[in-house]
Amino acid sequence: MANGPTRRDVLSTVVATAAALSTPNLAVRAQGMQTIRFGLTPVFLTNDIDLLEKLKRYLSVATGRNVELVQRRTYQEVTSLLISGAIDAAWICGFPFVKNREELSLIAVPVWNGKPLYQAYVIAGQDSRERSFKDLQGDIHAFSDPDSNSGFLVTRALLTSIGEKPETYFSKTFFTYGHRNVVRAVASGLADSGSVDGYVWEVMAKREPKLVGQTRVIRKSEWLGFPPVACRRQSIGQDNIKVLIEAFNKMDETNEGRFVLNLLGLDSFGTYPASLYDGIAEKVALVGSG
């Protein structure tokens, strides 16, 4: 005849029963919270796991929603997800925002060094003899992404204005799919020169001076609208978007938000009109849709 349950068996049963009763309640609460799917293009910040976790935590707390960060390799992939409604909002580039202006609305624009603006840089190796953009002809040139303003469009528009094309002006071009990768390519000698986000280069110069010190700036563009956070135009009045707008625009008002901004090297986020991107739109018109 089998022995009766021991005291340990009874205690284990009680603990297991309590866990079984509490777990569904937690699951129900989690399922009851709305989820915001937020897209990130492959800029330098996506390489920083700690930053991603801090950004996700801040947005989750500030919005009162579950926040899922969605990353893809190219700008086009993230933009396609945004337009299709597969994600709620995304931190994109001014170039895809302009190309899809009829379908997208601004949520927030980063403020860097007191302005919602940045510049595109063309860089070369620190020890190269090149001193001007004209000297780069015949280079192996690194671009960031075909849909990047600073990492492609600005240089392409400059070449168009002098009757040239990237594929004929440079001996070879390639895409690195990340501004940090452009800097690495030029620093290592894999590329003679490159087109890069000036904000990324400047932030990297402070945090990775040894790497960035192997490059130097050949040309700076005019000031252009900083890569924005955007959503689909028809989503602008939805609750998820409303709380996301508030979370970004109040980021500089809390310790947690300011910590994230410091990691990003930004001052704050603000609300600005779409006309901020007219300078980029002019470049899009110059190069055409081809």
N, C-alpha and C positions, 0 to 999 in steps of 0.2 A: 504493500500500500504506500502510495506516494506521501511524502511529508507535506505539511501545510506551508503556506507562504511565510517566509521569514520577515523580520522587521525591515530588512534591506529591500526585499521585494515590494513590500507595501509602500515604502518611501519612494522607490523608483516609479511605481505606478502613479503615485500622487503627482510627482514632478512631471511625468510624461503627460498626464491628463491636463495639468495646468498649462503646459506648453502648447498642447493641442488646442486648448480653448482660447489662448491669447494670440497665437499666430494668425488665425483667420481674421481676428479683429484688426491686427496690424495690416494684413493684406488688404482688407476692405478699405482701411483709411488711405493706404497708398494708392489703391485703384481709384479712390474717390477724388484724388488730386488731379487736376489737369496737367498735361505735359506740354512743354514748349520745346520744339525741335529747332535748335539754333545752329546754322551752318557757319563754318569757318573755311576760308580759302587758305591755301598752303603758303601763308606768309611766315615770317620768322617766328611769330609767337607760337605757332603750332608745334614747334620743336621743343618747347618748354613744358614738360609734363606738370610741374608744380604750378605754373601759371594757369594752365588749363583747368586744373582742379580748383584753384582759387577763384577763377572766373565763373566756373560752374556753380560753386558754392554761393558766391555773392549773388548771382542771378536767381538762384533757387530761393534764397532767403528773401531777397528784395521783391520778387514777384509772387512768392507764396505758391509756386508751381514746381513740379518736377522739371528740371531742365536737362535735355539731352543734347550734347554737343555732337554735331555731325561734320565729319571731315572727309574731304575727297582730294585726289591728287591735283586736279586742275580747277581753274576758275570756272570753266565752262560747265563742269559737272555740278558744282555748287549752285551756279546760276540757274541751271536747268531744274534742279530740285526745287529751288525757290519759286520759279515761275509756274511749275506744275502743281505747287501746293504740297509737295512731299515734306517740306520743312516750313516752319512758320516765318522765320526771318533769317537773315544772314549778314555777316560782315563781309562785304564784297569790295570790289574796286570801282573807281569812278568810270572806267571804260565800259564794263558791262551794265552799269547803272544807266549810262547815257544811251547805250545801244537798245536798252529795254525800258526807256523812260516812260512809255505809254502804259507799261504793265506794272511798274514798280513805284513805291512811295518811300520817302526817307523816314527812318525812325529816329536816328541820331547820327551826329557827325563828331568824330574825335576832335579835340582841341589840343594842339601841340605848340608849345612855346607861345601861348597866347592867341593862336590863330587856328581856324579850321582848315588850314592849308599845309601843303608840303611841296617839295620839288622832286623832279626826276634827276638822278645823277648819271653821268657816264663816267666810268672809272677805268683806270689802266693800272698796270703793275707799278709798284713804287720805283723800281729801277729802270723802267722803260724810258726811252728818249722822247716819247710822244708828249706834246705840250698843248695841242689843240685838237678839236674834233676832226679837222682836216687831216691831221697826222694819222688818224686811225684807219684810213683807207687801206684795204688789203689785209686788215687784221682778222684773226679768228675772234669772233665776237659772241659773248654769252648774253642771251635774253632770259628773262624770268618765265614769262607765260604769254601765249598769243593774245590773251584777253587782259593783260596787265597794262595799265596806263603808263606807269613809270618804267616798267620792265620790258616794254615793247613799243606801244603806240607813240610815245613822245619821240623816240629815236626814228621810228618809221616816218612820222610826220616831218621831222627835220630833213630827212633824206628826200622825201617827196618834194619839199619846198625848193630843193636844189636840183631836181630832176633825176634823182638817184633812187635805187631800191636796195634794201638790205642784202639781198642775194647777189647783187652785182658790186655793191660798194665794198663789202667785206669778202675776204677769200672763203670764209666759212662761218656759218652761224649755227647755234644750237640753243635749245631751251633747257633750263635747269629745273624748272618748276619749283621755284622758291628763291626769294631775294638773297637769303643767306647763302644759298648755293652759288649764286652769281659771284658774290664776294669771294667765296672759297675757290671758285674756278679761276678767277683772275689772280688771286693771291698765290695759287699753286702753279700758275703758268699754263694751266690747261686752256685758258683763253687769254688773248692779249689785252682785251678790253671787255667791258660789259655795261649793260643798262640796268640800273637798280633804283629802288625806292630810296630817296634821300633820307627819309625818317629812319628806315631800317639801318642804313649805313651809319647814321649818326648815333643811334642807340647802340649798335654793335661796336662802334669806335670806343664807347665808354666801357662796355662790358667785355669786349674781346679785343683789346687794343693791339695785342701781338698779331692777331690775324688781319685785322683791318689796316694795321700799319704797313702791311705789305702791298697796299693799294693806295691810290690817290685819285682825287676828283679832277677830271679833265673839263667837264662841263656841267653846269646847273641850269635847269629849265626855269621858266617863270613859275610863280606860285600858282598852284592848282588845287582844286577841291580835294580834301583828304578822303581816302577810302571810307565810304559810309556804311552804316547799318541800315538795311532796307527790308521791306516786306512787299507782298503783292498789293497792288492798289486796292483790290476789293476786300482785303483783310484789315485795312487800316482802322476800322471801327470795332474790331473784335476785342474781347476782353484780354486775351493773351497778348495782343499787340499793345493795348493800352497800358498794361502793367509792365511790359517790356520797355516801352518808351519812358515811363516814370523811373524804372530801375536805372536806365542809362543816364538820364538827365539829372538824377540825384546821386550819382556814384561818388561825387566829390564831397558829399555831405555826411558820410559815415566813415568810421575808421576802416571798416572792411573794404568799402569802396575805394577809399584813398590808397589802401594797400595794393589793390589790383591795379589802379592807375599808375602807381609807382613802378610796379613790375612791367607795365606796358610802356613806361616813359612818357605818359600823357598827362595833361592838366585836368581834363574833364571831357564830358560829352555834352553837346548842345543841339538845339533845334535851329536849322538853317533852311533857306529856300532852295529848291532844285536849281535855281539860276547859279548857284555856287559852282556848278559843273559846266557852265557855258564854255569855259576855256577848253575843256576836254572835248566838248561837243564840236568845237571848231576844228580840232585835230581829226576827229572822226570824219567830219565832212571833207576835210582836205585829202585824206587818204582814200576816201570812198568806201564802199561796202565790200570790195573785193579782197 
